[in-house]
């Protein structure tokens, strides 16, 4: 009787585990599909055409590598607490690794946006000269596409393509503004729309906007130079405990492993991680000056 009950209990547990596992897998597939599709669309906005399946593979591969690395460093099968700590920290590292494509995308978009803003100053001067020479606004955009560099020539080229396939001029400008996400470009587009409605002089407007953008960039570079030491100090202070912990694990693992496999050590680890994160946010808030 006891044996039969044990067998039924084991079957029930196995069935429940299977159902939960299937639900988790379905959820992971749904999340992976939506996440990869959204990220792929954002990559296409910066003219990087990566299949959604490849993005999902990069995310899951990064998650698996980080999970195994963290588990091998801090986890152990000798005790339940050590195993649980390794699994918990490994899951956290896996979640971080799963966000790798979005972080890569954010870095690429910021770098591309900086290049776009730098090119926008010369582009405004070029368009102003073209308008002075008697070109229309569309011909000025075409001259930028022919003579400009990426990414501004790509964005303006897509803008011209939309106007040629039937999209209105104003709507194509709105799409350009939304796609690039530059405050400087937003100012330029608003000036173009205002001049089209009121008949303003675009050549003078472009020159004034270019001078304003150039001055703002000069101030931002000055601020970035003055806050470089604070940023470096924040990075060093944040990385120092991590470097010391890794070095201790490599040099004297017999001292570090019992510390990480204890409740007191885990509590200290969480507190230190929280303090490092709080310090980084405070330093970032102090040096992040909006011009």
Secondary structure, DSSP 8 states (H G I E B T S, - for coil): -HHHHHHHHHHHHHHHHHHHHHHHHHHHHHHHHHHHHHHHHHHHHTT----HHHHHHHHHHHHHHHHHHHHHHH--SSSHHHHHHHHHHHHHHHHHHHTHHHHHHHHHHHHHHHHHHHHHHHHHHHHHHHHHTT--HHHHHHHHHHH--TTHHHHHHHHHHHHHTT--HHHHHHHHHHHH--HHHHHHHHHHHHHHHH---HHHHHHHHHHHHHHHHHHHHHHHHHTHHHHHHHHHHHHHHHHHHHHHHHH-HHHHHHHHTSHHHHHHHHHHHHHHHHHHHHHHHHH----
